[in-house]
């Protein structure tokens, strides 16, 4: 493997933590049950909660929003809001602490604030099946129970209630069972509210008699096609029936009897379907001798004989296993009654012992579980939309973990884009960072399933660095960033935030930022060009002088840099020639534009005064060549109008004061000759002496 690839791999291994929580339906994220026991299912796995106020033996329900944030919970009698305070009007609901499925919470479709709590009392008491309405827009968004409270739907009723989406994937069926009857009661919940007239299916076994016969769960499979109902105590049985999510009708009962304990105060109690609906798990417990058996049935062949013969004992022993409940992670959790633990079935879709039942796998931190676990709308567990948070410009992979055949999947990707496939997977690239609500609408036969997932796409790191660098005068150069990041990989293989180079060429740096919890590592790469450069060497300066204002300086240099020129070290120019200069002293500056240094040299522009006035007033009292002292080999000769030499000046002299042998020369014009051996030049001119 290339060195850069190895280094990058090492950085990614160091920084990345895999995203391992892929629930599509976060409404089941929080669980409160038993004696103040609680769990939260989130991206980090399972967190034990100690803030719950609920204390109950059996039925309870919890609801979260689609982001997995707690909304409220209830034991069917009291309603607690997300801050664990009792809601206004949130007491006196007519469930019961000893009702197997005391409550279930169902949202009103197409609203964000209205929820219904369906309650069933215990042992067929007259309070029966009722509903109460919660409005989360009340009480500053914490919610309150409205005046629609304890509205009677049916009485007498058994301790059984469950719910599932209708075939359209939007509305709900709430299913219960009458007491002293064989009637199933199915209520429709739509955006118009609850249809108070149930769909009645008088089919299957009679539920009634001894009050203990009322105990036992009823569950519908996540795909909505099957119902299982358990009767505990006398002649305990489990009955399987077909359910039509289009019509709410229940048909084709299959009785599983002579399978469960019948010693009295014993028998089938807890029920749960595997996520794919193929397997049914039943807890069969005996209160007399404190023991239980956990059964697994294969429903693949829908006959009594086949299902009964498929019975596999997953557990048998002294632990009192009771309620079973699917969770957002696709596992089934089992109440290990009167302990501080839950059991777990790790692979509930796997036939036989491969389902992996782990005893007391979840430690509740000293909080007691009794018989019940919170129940949810069963279709929340039909499947999961799996996706990780990601980085802009990187392909995101969406997978549907669903065991139902997908005839068509419509993907709404949260950015206005739609994609229709027949495959349970999609690759999609988000160009921009942001939070995207992704929905997969799965059409499976006549059923529609909506699976949701909110993902965050993070921005890639912003590299703040000069893309162009210069090695000056062959000295080693340190390349560095002005921004800080969680990891670095250079094209040289180095993994520090700066490197030292000695050669010109192209380099690159890849940076990594760890952006979230769990970790999502985004990266960005920048190319850097390194050039050679150096300080200039002045080879020649050409001066054109001896004028008043039209003098010039031309600089010739050599070197590998890119140079600019100045006479004041403030204003630089590209042109190497300076025009229209006055006589005087100058310093020429040559600067490398790449920062490799400045060289300077003194320059002199010569001229002579056109007149002088030797009258002793301190102004123009002498005549000399400007800057002559900079050329020691210069000779200056002054003549009168007749060509007679009257004065020779040295370059360093103070100049001619207008006298000769102590005699004042009169006002007149005089001539001069200047020889400049170092420049191989001679100048002639004249000036005026004024008195």
C-alpha positions in Angstrom: 0.0 0.0 0.0 1.2 3.5 -0.8 2.7 5.4 2.2 0.0 8.1 2.0 -2.8 5.4 2.0 -1.2 3.7 5.0 -0.9 6.9 7.0 -4.5 8.0 6.1 -5.7 4.6 7.2 -4.0 4.9 10.5 -5.5 8.3 11.1 -9.0 7.0 10.3 -8.6 4.0 12.5 -7.5 6.3 15.3 -10.4 8.8 14.9 -13.4 6.8 13.7 -16.1 5.2 15.9 -18.7 3.2 14.0 -22.3 4.4 14.1 -24.1 1.4 15.5 -27.6 2.6 16.2 -29.8 2.4 13.1 -33.4 2.5 14.3 -35.8 4.0 11.8 -38.5 4.6 14.4 -37.3 6.4 17.5 -40.7 6.6 19.1 -39.7 3.6 21.1 -36.4 5.1 22.4 -37.4 5.5 26.0 -38.8 2.7 28.3 -40.2 3.3 31.8 -41.6 0.2 33.6 -41.6 -1.8 36.9 -40.4 -0.1 40.0 -38.9 3.2 38.6 -36.9 1.2 36.0 -35.9 2.9 32.8 -33.9 2.5 29.6 -33.0 4.7 26.7 -32.1 3.2 23.3 -29.8 5.5 21.4 -26.7 5.8 19.2 -24.5 4.7 22.1 -26.5 1.5 22.7 -28.6 1.2 25.9 -28.5 3.7 28.7 -30.0 2.8 32.1 -32.3 5.6 33.3 -33.0 6.5 36.9 -35.4 9.5 36.5 -38.6 7.6 35.9 -41.5 8.1 38.4 -43.6 5.1 37.2 -44.2 2.2 39.6 -46.4 -0.6 38.3 -46.7 -4.4 38.3 -47.7 -4.8 34.7 -49.0 -2.6 31.8 -47.3 0.7 30.9 -46.5 2.7 27.8 -44.0 5.3 26.7 -43.8 7.5 23.6 -40.9 9.5 22.1 -40.8 11.7 19.1 -39.2 10.8 15.7 -35.9 12.1 17.0 -36.0 9.8 20.0 -36.7 12.6 22.5 -39.0 11.6 25.4 -42.6 13.0 25.2 -44.5 11.3 28.1 -45.2 8.0 29.7 -48.0 6.3 31.7 -49.1 3.3 33.7 -52.7 3.7 32.5 -53.6 5.7 35.6 -51.1 8.6 35.8 -49.4 10.5 32.9 -45.9 12.0 33.4 -44.4 14.5 31.0 -40.9 14.5 29.7 -39.6 16.3 32.8 -41.2 13.5 34.9 -43.8 15.8 36.3 -47.5 14.7 36.4 -49.3 16.3 33.5 -52.2 18.7 34.3 -55.3 16.6 34.4 -53.0 13.6 34.2 -54.3 11.5 37.0 -57.3 9.2 37.4 -57.1 7.4 34.1 -59.0 4.2 34.3 -56.3 1.7 33.6 -55.0 -0.6 36.4 -51.6 -1.5 37.9 -52.5 -5.1 37.6 -53.8 -5.0 34.0 -51.5 -6.9 31.7 -51.6 -4.2 29.0 -52.9 -1.3 31.0 -52.2 1.3 28.3 -50.9 2.0 24.8 -50.2 5.4 23.2 -51.2 6.2 19.6 -50.6 9.5 17.9 -53.4 11.2 15.9 -52.3 11.1 12.3 -51.1 14.3 10.6 -50.8 16.2 13.8 -47.7 17.0 15.9 -49.4 17.4 19.2 -52.4 15.1 19.7 -51.9 11.7 21.2 -54.4 9.1 22.5 -53.9 7.0 25.6 -56.0 3.8 25.3 -56.5 2.1 28.7 -57.9 -1.2 29.7 -58.8 -2.1 33.3 -58.1 -5.4 35.0 -60.1 -8.7 35.1 -63.1 -7.5 33.1 -64.1 -4.7 35.5 -66.7 -2.2 34.2 -64.2 0.5 33.5 -63.5 -1.4 30.4 -61.6 0.1 27.4 -61.3 3.8 27.3 -59.2 6.6 25.8 -57.9 9.9 27.0 -56.4 12.7 24.8 -53.0 14.4 25.4 -52.3 17.7 23.8 -48.6 18.5 23.8 -49.1 22.1 22.8 -50.5 22.8 26.3 -48.6 23.5 29.4 -45.7 25.3 27.6 -45.2 22.4 25.3 -45.0 19.8 28.1 -48.5 18.6 27.4 -51.7 18.1 29.4 -54.6 15.7 29.4 -57.6 17.4 27.8 -61.2 17.3 28.8 -61.5 14.3 26.5 -60.6 11.9 29.3 -61.7 8.4 30.1 -64.0 8.3 27.1 -65.6 4.8 27.2 -65.2 2.7 24.0 -66.3 -0.8 25.2 -67.0 -2.7 28.4 -66.4 -5.2 29.7 -63.0 -5.7 28.2 -60.1 -8.0 28.7 -56.6 -6.9 29.8 -55.4 -7.0 26.2 -54.7 -4.2 23.8 -52.3 -3.7 20.9 -51.9 -1.4 17.9 -50.5 -1.4 14.4 -50.4 0.8 11.3 -53.2 0.4 8.7 -52.3 -0.7 5.2 -51.9 2.9 4.1 -49.0 3.3 6.5 -50.5 6.5 8.0 -53.5 5.5 10.1 -53.7 3.0 12.9 -55.7 0.1 14.2 -56.2 -0.3 17.9 -57.1 -3.9 18.8 -58.6 -5.2 22.0 -60.7 -8.2 23.1 -64.1 -8.3 24.9 -64.4 -10.1 28.2 -66.7 -13.1 28.6 -66.7 -13.1 24.8 -64.9 -14.3 21.7 -65.1 -10.8 20.1 -62.1 -8.9 18.9 -62.7 -5.1 18.8 -60.8 -3.1 16.2 -60.9 0.7 16.3 -59.7 2.9 13.5 -57.6 6.0 14.3 -57.2 8.6 11.5 -56.6 12.3 11.2 -60.3 12.7 12.0 -59.8 11.0 15.3 -61.1 7.7 16.7 -64.0 5.9 15.1 -66.1 5.0 18.1 -67.8 2.1 16.3 -65.4 -0.8 16.3 -65.0 -3.5 13.7 -66.0 -6.6 15.5 -64.7 -10.1 14.6 -66.4 -12.8 16.7 -63.9 -15.5 16.1 -61.7 -17.9 18.0 -61.6 -18.7 21.7 -63.8 -17.4 24.5 -62.1 -15.2 27.1 -63.9 -15.0 30.4 -64.6 -16.9 33.6 -62.1 -16.8 36.4 -60.6 -13.4 36.8 -57.1 -14.8 36.5 -58.0 -15.9 33.0 -57.9 -12.3 31.9 -54.1 -12.2 32.2 -51.8 -12.5 29.2 -50.6 -10.4 26.3 -52.0 -9.8 22.9 -49.6 -8.7 20.1 -49.8 -8.0 16.4 -46.9 -8.8 14.2 -44.8 -5.8 13.0 -46.0 -6.4 9.4 -49.6 -6.4 10.6 -50.5 -9.8 9.2 -50.8 -11.9 12.4 -52.3 -11.5 15.8 -51.3 -13.7 18.8 -53.3 -13.7 22.0 -52.4 -15.5 25.2 -54.7 -16.7 28.0 -53.0 -17.4 31.3 -54.3 -19.6 34.2 -57.0 -22.2 33.4 -56.5 -24.2 30.2 -53.9 -21.8 29.1 -53.5 -21.3 25.4 -52.1 -19.1 22.7 -54.3 -18.4 19.6 -52.9 -17.2 16.3 -55.1 -15.3 13.8 -54.7 -13.5 10.5 -55.2 -9.8 10.4 -56.1 -7.7 7.4 -54.5 -4.2 7.7 -56.9 -2.9 5.0 -60.2 -3.8 6.6 -59.4 -4.5 10.3 -60.9 -8.0 9.9 -59.5 -11.0 11.9 -59.7 -14.5 10.4 -58.3 -18.1 10.4 -57.8 -18.8 14.1 -55.2 -21.5 15.0 -55.3 -22.7 18.6 -52.1 -23.7 20.3 -53.2 -25.6 23.4 -51.9 -28.5 25.5 -48.5 -26.8 25.2 -48.3 -24.5 28.2 -48.3 -25.0 32.0 -51.8 -25.7 33.4 -51.1 -26.1 37.1 -53.2 -23.1 38.0 -51.7 -19.6 38.2 -49.5 -20.5 35.4 -49.4 -20.6 31.6 -48.8 -18.4 28.6 -48.3 -14.8 29.5 -45.8 -12.7 27.4 -45.9 -12.7 23.6 -43.7 -11.2 20.9 -43.2 -11.7 17.2 -39.8 -11.6 15.6 -39.2 -8.5 13.5 -39.8 -10.5 10.3 -43.1 -11.9 11.7 -41.9 -15.5 11.0 -41.3 -16.5 14.7 -43.4 -16.2 17.8 -41.9 -16.2 21.3 -44.1 -17.0 24.3 -43.2 -16.8 28.0 -44.9 -19.6 30.0 -44.5 -18.9 33.7 -45.7 -20.6 36.9 -46.3 -18.4 39.9 -46.8 -21.5 42.2 -43.3 -22.9 41.8 -41.6 -19.7 40.5 -40.4 -21.1 37.2 -40.8 -20.3 33.5 -40.3 -21.6 30.0 -39.5 -19.5 26.9 -41.0 -21.0 23.7 -40.2 -20.3 20.1 -42.7 -21.2 17.4 -42.1 -21.2 13.6 -45.1 -19.8 11.8 -43.7 -20.5 8.3 -46.3 -23.2 7.7 -49.6 -21.9 8.9 -51.1 -25.0 10.4 -51.7 -26.0 14.0 -49.7 -29.2 13.6 -46.7 -27.6 12.0 -46.6 -24.7 14.4 -47.0 -27.0 17.5 -44.3 -29.3 16.2 -41.9 -26.4 15.7 -42.0 -25.6 19.4 -38.4 -25.0 20.6 -37.6 -24.4 24.2 -35.3 -21.5 24.4 -35.2 -21.4 28.2 -36.5 -23.4 31.1 -35.7 -22.8 34.7 -36.2 -20.8 37.9 -36.1 -17.3 36.4 -39.7 -16.0 36.1 -39.8 -14.7 32.6 -42.9 -12.6 31.8 -43.3 -9.7 29.3 -41.5 -9.7 26.0 -41.0 -6.6 23.9 -39.3 -5.7 20.6 -36.9 -2.8 20.8 -35.5 -0.3 18.3 -32.3 -2.3 18.0 -34.2 -5.3 16.6 -33.8 -7.4 19.7 -36.5 -8.7 22.0 -36.2 -7.9 25.7 -37.7 -10.1 28.4 -38.7 -9.1 31.9 -36.9 -11.3 34.4 -39.6 -10.7 37.0 -38.7 -9.4 40.5 -35.0 -9.0 39.6 -32.9 -6.0 38.6 -32.3 -7.3 35.1 -33.8 -7.9 31.7 -33.1 -10.9 29.5 -32.4 -10.4 25.8 -33.0 -12.4 22.6 -30.2 -11.2 20.5 -31.2 -12.6 17.1 -35.0 -13.1 17.2 -35.3 -13.8 13.5 -33.1 -16.9 13.8 -34.8 -20.2 14.2 -33.8 -22.4 17.2 -31.0 -21.7 19.7 -29.3 -19.5 17.3 -31.6 -16.7 18.5 -29.3 -16.5 21.5 -31.2 -15.9 24.7 -29.0 -14.2 27.3 -30.2 -14.3 30.9 -30.0 -11.1 32.9 -28.1 -9.4 30.1 -29.3 -5.8 31.0 -28.5 -4.5 34.5 -31.2 -2.0 35.6 -29.0 -0.4 38.2 -30.9 -1.6 41.2 -34.4 -0.8 39.8 -36.9 -3.7 39.8 -38.7 -5.1 36.9 -41.9 -6.9 37.6 -44.2 -8.5 35.0 -44.8 -5.8 32.4 -42.8 -3.9 29.9 -43.8 -0.7 28.0 -45.7 -1.5 24.8 -45.6 0.4 21.5 -47.3 0.4 18.1 -46.0 -2.9 16.8 -45.4 -1.7 13.2 -42.7 0.6 14.6 -40.6 -2.5 14.5 -41.4 -3.7 11.0 -38.0 -2.5 9.8 -35.2 0.0 10.1 -33.7 2.5 7.8 -30.0 2.2 8.3 -27.8 5.1 7.5 -24.8 6.9 9.0 -24.2 10.5 9.4 -21.7 11.6 6.8 -19.7 14.3 5.2 -20.6 16.7 2.3 -19.4 15.4 -1.0 -19.2 11.8 0.2 -21.7 9.1 -0.8 -24.2 8.2 1.9 -25.5 4.6 1.9 -29.1 3.9 2.9 -30.2 0.4 3.6 -33.6 -1.0 4.6 -33.5 -3.7 7.2 -36.9 -5.0 6.5 -38.0 -8.6 6.0 -41.1 -7.8 3.9 -40.8 -8.0 0.1 -40.4 -4.5 -1.3 -42.3 -4.0 -4.6 -41.3 -0.4 -4.7 -39.3 2.0 -2.5 -39.8 5.7 -2.8 -36.9 7.6 -1.2 -37.5 11.2 0.0 -34.0 12.4 0.7 -34.7 15.6 2.7 -33.3 17.9 0.1 -36.2 18.0 -2.2 -35.0 15.0 -4.2 -36.9 11.8 -4.8 -35.7 8.4 -6.0 -37.8 5.4 -6.8 -36.2 1.9 -6.6 -37.1 -1.7 -6.3 -34.1 -2.4 -4.2 -33.8 -1.9 -0.4 -30.6 0.1 -0.7 -29.6 3.5 -2.1 -26.4 5.4 -2.5 -26.8 9.2 -2.4 -24.4 12.1 -2.4 -25.2 15.3 -0.4 -23.3 18.3 -1.8 -24.1 20.5 1.2 -23.9 20.1 5.0 -27.2 20.0 6.9 -29.7 17.9 8.7 -31.8 15.8 6.4 -35.0 14.0 7.2 -35.0 10.9 5.0 -38.1 8.8 4.5 -38.4 5.5 2.7 -41.9 4.6 1.6 -42.0 0.8 1.1 -44.8 -0.7 -0.9 -45.2 -4.4 0.0 -48.3 -5.9 -1.5 -51.2 -3.9 -0.2 -49.2 -2.7 2.8 -47.3 0.6 2.9 -44.5 1.1 5.4 -42.9 4.4 6.2 -39.4 4.2 7.6 -37.7 7.4 8.7 -34.2 8.5 9.6 -32.8 11.9 10.4 -29.1 12.2 9.4 -26.6 15.0 9.7 -24.2 15.7 6.9 -21.2 17.6 8.2 -19.1 20.2 6.4 -15.6 19.2 5.4 -12.7 20.9 7.2 -11.7 24.4 6.0 -8.0 24.3 5.5 -6.5 27.7 6.1 -3.0 27.7 4.5 -1.0 29.5 1.9 -1.1 27.3 -1.3 2.2 28.8 -2.6 5.5 28.6 -0.8 9.1 29.5 -1.6 12.4 27.9 -0.6 14.7 30.9 -0.2 18.3 30.7 -1.0 18.2 26.9 -0.8 17.4 27.1 2.9 15.0 24.4 4.4 11.4 25.6 4.5 8.6 24.7 7.1 5.2 24.3 5.7 2.4 24.9 8.2 -1.4 25.4 8.5 -3.1 28.4 10.0 -6.1 26.2 11.0 -6.0 23.3 13.5 -7.5 19.9 13.0 -7.9 16.5 14.6 -5.5 14.7 12.2 -3.1 15.3 9.4 -1.5 13.3 6.6 1.0 14.9 4.2 2.0 13.5 0.9 5.4 12.8 2.5 3.7 10.4 5.0 4.2 12.7 7.9 1.2 13.1 10.3 2.1 16.4 12.1 0.6 19.8 11.6 3.8 21.0 9.9 6.6 19.6 7.9 10.1 20.9 6.7 11.0 20.5 3.1 14.2 21.2 1.1 13.1 20.7 -2.4 10.7 22.6 -4.7 7.7 20.7 -6.0 4.1 19.8 -5.3 3.0 18.7 -1.9 -0.4 17.9 -0.4 -2.0 17.7 3.1 -5.1 15.9 4.1 -6.8 17.0 7.3 -9.4 15.2 9.4 -12.0 16.6 11.7 -13.9 14.4 14.2 -17.2 16.2 14.1 -19.7 14.4 16.3 -20.6 11.7 18.8 -20.6 9.0 17.6 -17.6 10.0 15.6 -18.0 11.1 12.0 -14.6 12.0 10.5 -14.7 14.4 7.6 -11.6 15.2 5.5 -10.3 17.7 3.0 -7.2 17.8 0.9 -5.1 20.8 -0.2 -2.3 20.9 -2.8 0.7 23.1 -2.1 3.2 24.3 -4.6 6.8 25.0 -3.4 9.1 27.0 -5.7 12.7 28.0 -5.4 13.5 31.6 -5.0 16.4 33.8 -3.7 17.7 37.2 -3.0 18.9 39.3 -6.0 22.4 40.1 -6.9 22.9 43.6 -8.4 25.2 43.3 -11.5 25.0 46.8 -12.8 23.4 50.2 -12.2 23.2 52.6 -15.1 22.8 56.2 -14.2 21.8 59.0 -16.6 22.4 62.3 -14.8 23.6 65.8 -15.2 20.2 67.3 -15.7 18.0 69.1 -13.4 15.0 66.8 -13.3 15.3 64.3 -16.1 17.8 61.9 -14.6 17.3 58.1 -14.4 18.5 55.0 -12.7 18.4 51.6 -14.3 19.2 48.4 -12.2 20.3 45.1 -13.6 20.2 42.0 -11.4 20.5 38.3 -11.5 19.0 35.6 -9.4 16.2 32.9 -9.4 13.6 35.1 -7.7 10.8 37.5 -8.8 12.1 41.0 -8.1 10.7 44.5 -7.6 12.4 47.8 -7.1 12.2 50.8 -4.9 14.1 54.0 -4.0 12.4 54.5 -0.6 11.7 50.9 0.6 8.0 51.8 0.8 6.8 51.9 -2.8 8.0 49.1 -5.0 7.6 48.8 -8.8 8.0 46.1 -11.4 10.0 48.4 -13.7 13.7 48.4 -13.1 14.1 51.9 -14.4 13.4 55.1 -12.3 12.8 58.2 -14.4 12.7 62.0 -13.9 14.9 62.0 -10.9 16.5 65.1 -9.3 20.2 65.1 -8.5 21.2 63.7 -5.2 21.9 60.6 -3.1 19.7 57.6 -3.6 19.5 54.0 -2.2 18.3 51.4 -4.6 16.3 48.5 -3.0 15.7 45.2 -4.8 13.2 42.9 -3.1 12.3 39.3 -3.9 8.5 39.2 -4.1 8.6 35.7 -2.6 10.0 37.0 0.7 13.5 35.8 0.2 15.2 39.1 1.1 16.1 42.7 0.1 19.4 43.9 -1.3 20.4 47.6 -1.4 23.0 49.9 -2.9 23.8 53.6 -2.8 23.5 55.6 -6.0 24.4 59.2 -6.8 22.9 61.5 -9.4 25.3 64.4 -10.2 24.6 68.0 -11.5 26.0 71.5 -11.0 24.5 74.8 -9.9 23.7 77.2 -12.7 24.8 80.2 -10.6 26.2 81.1 -7.2 26.2 84.3 -5.2 29.4 84.6 -3.0 28.1 87.5 -0.9 28.6 85.9 2.5 24.8 85.5 3.3 25.2 81.8 3.8 23.2 80.9 0.6 24.9 79.7 -2.6 28.2 81.2 -1.4 30.2 78.5 -3.2 30.0 76.5 -6.4 30.7 72.7 -6.6 29.5 69.6 -8.4 26.6 67.9 -6.6 27.7 64.6 -4.8 31.2 64.9 -6.2 32.6 63.6 -3.0 31.2 60.2 -3.9 33.8 59.9 -6.8 37.3 60.6 -5.3 39.0 60.3 -8.7 36.9 63.0 -10.2 38.7 66.2 -11.4 37.0 69.6 -11.8 38.5 72.6 -13.7 37.0 76.1 -13.9 37.9 78.6 -16.7 37.1 82.2 -17.4 35.5 83.3 -20.6 38.8 83.5 -22.3 39.7 79.9 -21.5 42.1 80.7 -18.8 42.2 78.1 -16.0 41.4 79.9 -12.8 40.6 77.0 -10.4 40.9 73.3 -9.9 38.6 71.6 -7.3 39.0 68.3 -5.6 35.8 66.2 -5.2 36.0 66.7 -1.4 36.5 70.4 -1.5 34.1 73.0 -0.2 33.8 74.4 -3.7 34.9 77.7 -5.5 34.2 80.9 -3.5 34.6 83.2 -6.6 38.2 84.4 -5.8 41.6 83.8 -7.3 44.7 84.6 -5.3 42.6 86.6 -2.9 41.1 88.7 -5.7 37.3 88.7 -6.2 36.2 87.7 -9.6 33.5 89.9 -11.1 30.0 88.9 -12.1 30.3 86.9 -15.3 29.9 83.5 -16.9 32.5 80.8 -16.2 33.1 77.4 -17.8 34.1 74.1 -16.3 35.3 70.6 -17.3 34.5 67.5 -15.2 36.4 64.3 -15.8 35.0 61.1 -14.3 37.6 58.3 -14.9 35.5 55.7 -13.1 32.6 56.3 -15.4 34.8 57.1 -18.4 32.9 60.2 -19.0 33.6 64.0 -19.3 31.1 66.8 -18.8 31.4 70.5 -19.9 29.2 73.4 -19.0 29.0 76.9 -17.7 27.6 78.8 -14.8 27.2 82.4 -13.6 28.8 84.2 -10.8 26.6 87.0 -9.4 27.6 89.7 -7.1 
